[in-house]
Amino acid sequence: MQMRSLEQELKENAYPGRGIVIGKTEDGTKAAIAYFIMGRSENSRNRIFVEDKEGIRTQAFDPSKLSDPSLIIYAPVRVLGNKTIVTNGDQTDTIYEKMDKQMTFEQALRTREFEPDAPNYTPRISGILHIEQGQYNYAMSILKSNNGDPSACNRYTFAYENPVAGEGHFIHTYMGDGNPLPSFEGEPKLVRIPNDMDTFGNLVWESLNVDNKVSLFVRFIDIETGVYESKIYNKNV
């Protein structure tokens, strides 16, 4: 698969929607995560990321302007033992609860489908990182309507064992702006992951469309120790 420029992918798409990047730093020592959200409506743009235990949650920036919390208030990142879950909706909780009962990532997502936001039927994108005794692997998933037909749900899982240093994968909800919004197509895109978390976070944040970007979360996890560092970017401050 051809390596793509994450900066270019973001700058050339005014509305990728919500996106997940997972990979390994160039020096091979850390697992990397980025999760961003964007918005076109006042309700979607009225959000920030806040820390919540070992993960994060979305929160209304101005509670008086929150009109519908159903699809925009959730925990994008949660930690279950040596697993880190990142998603674009409340399926984070589904994965956490089902995996805590010994179900697999795929089995947990079998109980969910795309979002009920006709006519877009926004895909549910999810990722999971597993780090144990110096070993690291990750998987990504997308649940989509069948080309806009909500009577069928198409399910795709992509698993990456022993990820290559300096490489990551990027999946997002929309191919671009539109009405209805066109769902992401194909495999997660192969992108470069640098060694420095601030370099990585700043590249993503500065490449997102200035009008539509809302929040970004980045985390680097040491593969040997499990110790992590995180950073949150919020447009609303």
Disulfide bonds with the S-S distance in Angstrom:
none
